[in-house]
Amino acid sequence: MRRIGVVVNPIAGMGGRVGLKGTDDKVEQARARGAKPRAPDRARDALDALADTDVDVELVTAPGQMGEDVARDTGFDPAIVDVPSGGTGTTSAADTRAAVRAFVDHDVDIVLFTGGDGTAVDVAETLSDLDDETPIFGVPAGVKVYSAVFAVSPRAAGVVAATFEQTTRAEVNDIDEDDYREGEVRTELRAIATVPVAEQRQSSKQLASGSVGGIAEGFVDDMEDGVTYILGPGSTVGEIKAELGIDGTPLGVDVWRDGELLVRDGAESDILDALGDRNVVVVSPIGGQGFVFGRGNQQISPAVIEQSSVEIVASRRKLDDIGALRTDTGDEELDESLRGWHRVRVGRFERRLIELV
């Protein structure tokens, strides 16, 4: 019997597709822009996969939208712990921390949480305060997912939580979202947590170095008239924006066509409105992790990708460090269609084949 504590941050990731680059202190603004809850569906995918393992498990969870709802939806009959809000209405970090303390009292074997880096900090710091080494594992649902305590996908999280045999220690990182929205990434180590040993656990965010000027020059030389380019976040694509001479956003998504910046720092709806007959999404994998979709660029949604071709750019060093590309769009069929070998631009003229797994 494996006893698993399940907690869901129901607002995690809401700011992604509407261009807010996070949801910390931005929930009402995200809702005003039409954001929909993302975390419950991600948690449901994880619990569906957990159930499919046929491992004998017992779930302990927080009430309502913090875990109970998705647990019951997936056929579990969980034990429910108390949290300050009772699991209804607006939840807070205090609710997550209260749930984790209750999980420890229930002697769970692992805490399976759904959220982003902020949620990971809440879980890890609570266990640290209790001087408890219960393993944790994250179902990725936030905009920022830089910590090394997350699975590469929701389904992977469910499988690993049910089947892991060994543990190791991993970093929990977070960034200041206000700085992030201004184009600065300042990663701070917040905790060290116990996590399952698993190939499907992502690495922590690492910044790759090296000149990408040749990549930008070669890409711009090859750009075509009449094509709409959706330019993702990051320093490598940022060099392309600089080469174009546009005032793009370094950590947001911009849209360019025929010499004109159509959208700056756009949300999903802005990007969709700007699409033309031919569209190219330009992205660079996250250093140390390899994700090209689903980490910090949720504005480039499945609806955008399905109407576009995909161009990946990266330095040689970054590709050497990551070994493979990954995707986590939230649409399993789309992710499957993207898997396989891709020609990644690594220089002005050079390309390298690398597999998206």
LINRA-V887575 format. One record per backbone hydrogen bond with DSSP energy under -1.0 kcal/mol. NH is the residue of the N-H (numbers start at 1). CO is the residue of the C=O. Records with the same first field share a line. If there is no record, write none. Layout:
NH=CO + CO
This chain:
2=56
4=58
5=110
6=60
7=112
8=66
9=114
12=9
14=11
16=13
19=16
20=15
26=23
30=26
31=27
32=28
33=29
34=31
35=30
42=38
43=39
44=40
45=41
46=42
47=43
48=44
49=45
50=46
51=47
52=48
53=50
54=51
58=2
60=4
61=79
62=6
65=87
66=63
67=64
68=62
69=64
71=67
72=68
73=69
74=70
75=72
76=71
79=59
81=61
86=83
88=85
96=92
97=93
98=94
99=95
100=96
101=97
102=98
103=99
104=100
105=101
106=102
107=104
108=103
109=3
111=135
112=5
113=137
114=7
115=139
117=144
120=116
121=117
122=118
123=119
124=120
125=121
126=122
127=123
128=124
129=125
130=126
131=128
132=127
136=194
137=111
138=149
139=113
141=115
142=115
148=171
151=138
152=200
157=153
158=154
159=155
160=156
161=157
162=158
163=159
164=160
168=195
170=193
172=191
174=188
180=176
181=177
183=180
184=179
188=174
190=172
191=172
193=170
195=168
197=166
201=198
202=150
205=146
206=287
216=212
217=213
218=214
219=215
220=216
221=217
222=218
223=220
227=224
228=278
229=256
230=280
231=254
232=282
234=250
238=234
239=235
241=237
242=238
243=239
244=240
246=241
248=246
254=231
255=263
256=229
257=260
260=257
262=255 + 260
263=255
266=253
268=17
271=267
272=268
273=269
274=270
280=228
281=309
282=230
283=311
286=291
289=286
290=286
292=326
300=297
301=299
305=301
306=302
307=304
308=305
309=279
311=281
313=283
314=345
319=315
320=316
321=317
322=318
323=319
325=355
326=290
328=293
335=331
336=332
337=333
338=334
340=356
342=354
344=352
345=312
346=350
347=350
352=344
354=342
356=340
357=325
